[in-house]
Amino acid sequence: MSSEPPRQRLPFEPATNRKKTPKKPPESEANAALESDSADKQPKANKTGKQAQSIPEAVSKRMISRIAVFCGIPTILGISTFFVSYLVVSNDLFDLPNTAVLLVSMGCFGLGVLGLSYGVLSASWDEEVSGSTLGWEEFNTNFGRMREAWRAAKPKN
C-alpha cells in the first residue's frame, strides 16, 4: 500500500462499479402520469447521470489538441516517407531498399498509434489545470489511475 493521501475523484469518473438494476415491469399509464406530475414539482439536478460522468469540454479539447500533435506528426511523417522514397528512387539519387521504406513508414505509423494513447493520458483531466507542455507528469498520474482501475476491476479469486 502507498503512503499517499487518497485522491479526489474526477467529475466524470464513476464512483463505483455499478451493477445493472433489474428492469421494472411496465407500469400502468395512471401511475406514470401521477409520477410525472410529482417529478415536475421537484427541482431537477444540474446534470443527469450520463452528463455527470461525461468528459468536460475543456478536458476533451485539451485531449484532442494533444492527440493532433502526438499522433498527427508521426502519421504525416509516415505518409511523407512514401513520397520522399518515390522521389529518391525515381530520380536515381541512391539505391533505396523496399524494406527500409516499409520499416520507416511502419515505425512512424506505430508512433502515431502510441501518440493516440499518450495524447489522452498526457492531458490534465482537471478542468481548471491546463498541465505542462509535454504532459509527462499528467501521463504518470493518469496512467496510475488507469492501473488502479484495472486492478480494482480484476476479478479476485
QUIFENGI-V106297 format. One record per residue. N is the residue number from 1. RES is the residue in one letter. PSI is psi in whole degrees, -180 to 180 (* if undefined). OMEGA is omega in radians with two decimals (* if undefined). Layout:
BEGIN
n,res,psi,omega
N,RES,PSI,OMEGA
N,RES,PSI,OMEGA
END
This chain:
BEGIN
n,res,psi,omega
1,M,151,-3.12
2,S,160,-3.13
3,S,9,-3.13
4,E,147,3.08
5,P,155,3.13
6,P,138,-3.09
7,R,159,3.09
8,Q,143,3.11
9,R,148,3.10
10,L,157,-3.11
11,P,-31,-3.08
12,F,6,-3.13
13,E,130,3.11
14,P,142,-3.10
15,A,-42,-3.12
16,T,171,3.01
17,N,107,-3.11
18,R,142,3.06
19,K,151,-3.14
20,K,137,3.07
21,T,143,-3.14
22,P,148,-3.13
23,K,141,3.11
24,K,147,3.06
25,P,153,-3.12
26,P,137,-3.13
27,E,162,3.09
28,S,160,-3.10
29,E,-32,-3.12
30,A,-43,3.11
31,N,-39,-3.14
32,A,-39,3.14
33,A,-41,3.11
34,L,-42,-3.14
35,E,-37,-3.14
36,S,-35,3.08
37,D,-42,-3.14
38,S,-30,3.12
39,A,-30,3.13
40,D,-28,-3.12
41,K,-23,-3.13
42,Q,144,3.10
43,P,140,-3.12
44,K,149,3.12
45,A,159,-3.13
46,N,-39,-3.08
47,K,140,3.05
48,T,177,-3.09
49,G,-46,-3.11
50,K,-38,3.14
51,Q,-33,-3.13
52,A,-27,-3.12
53,Q,-2,-3.13
54,S,159,-3.13
55,I,129,3.12
56,P,151,-3.06
57,E,-37,3.13
58,A,-41,3.13
59,V,-40,3.13
60,S,-44,3.12
61,K,-39,3.10
62,R,-43,3.11
63,M,-44,-3.12
64,I,-41,-3.14
65,S,-37,3.10
66,R,-38,3.09
67,I,-40,3.13
68,A,-38,-3.14
69,V,-54,-3.00
70,F,-19,3.08
71,C,-38,-3.06
72,G,-44,-3.10
73,I,-50,3.10
74,P,-34,3.13
75,T,-42,3.08
76,I,-39,3.08
77,L,-38,3.11
78,G,-41,3.10
79,I,-41,-3.13
80,S,-21,3.07
81,T,-40,-3.13
82,F,-43,-3.13
83,F,-43,3.14
84,V,-43,3.14
85,S,-35,3.08
86,Y,-45,3.13
87,L,-40,3.14
88,V,-46,-3.09
89,V,-42,-3.09
90,S,-28,3.12
91,N,5,3.13
92,D,43,3.11
93,L,-46,3.01
94,F,166,-3.12
95,D,125,-3.09
96,L,114,-3.14
97,P,146,3.14
98,N,-36,-3.12
99,T,-32,3.11
100,A,-43,3.11
101,V,-43,-3.14
102,L,-48,-3.09
103,L,-40,3.14
104,V,-44,-3.13
105,S,-41,3.10
106,M,-38,3.10
107,G,-42,3.12
108,C,-43,3.12
109,F,-35,3.07
110,G,-40,3.06
111,L,-33,3.08
112,G,-41,3.11
113,V,-43,3.08
114,L,-33,3.11
115,G,-30,3.06
116,L,-51,-3.12
117,S,-43,-3.12
118,Y,-36,3.12
119,G,-39,3.13
120,V,-45,-3.05
121,L,-22,-3.11
122,S,-7,3.09
123,A,145,3.08
124,S,128,-3.12
125,W,4,3.07
126,D,131,-3.06
127,E,-37,-3.04
128,E,-22,-3.06
129,V,124,-3.10
130,S,-25,3.11
131,G,178,-3.10
132,S,175,-3.09
133,T,-51,3.14
134,L,-24,3.04
135,G,25,-3.10
136,W,-41,3.14
137,E,-43,3.11
138,E,-38,3.10
139,F,-47,3.13
140,N,-43,3.13
141,T,-50,-3.07
142,N,-36,3.10
143,F,-36,3.05
144,G,-40,3.09
145,R,-40,3.12
146,M,-43,3.12
147,R,-42,3.09
148,E,-43,-3.14
149,A,-39,3.11
150,W,-44,-3.13
151,R,-38,-3.14
152,A,-32,-3.12
153,A,-15,-3.12
154,K,132,3.13
155,P,135,-3.12
156,K,131,-3.14
157,N,*,*
END
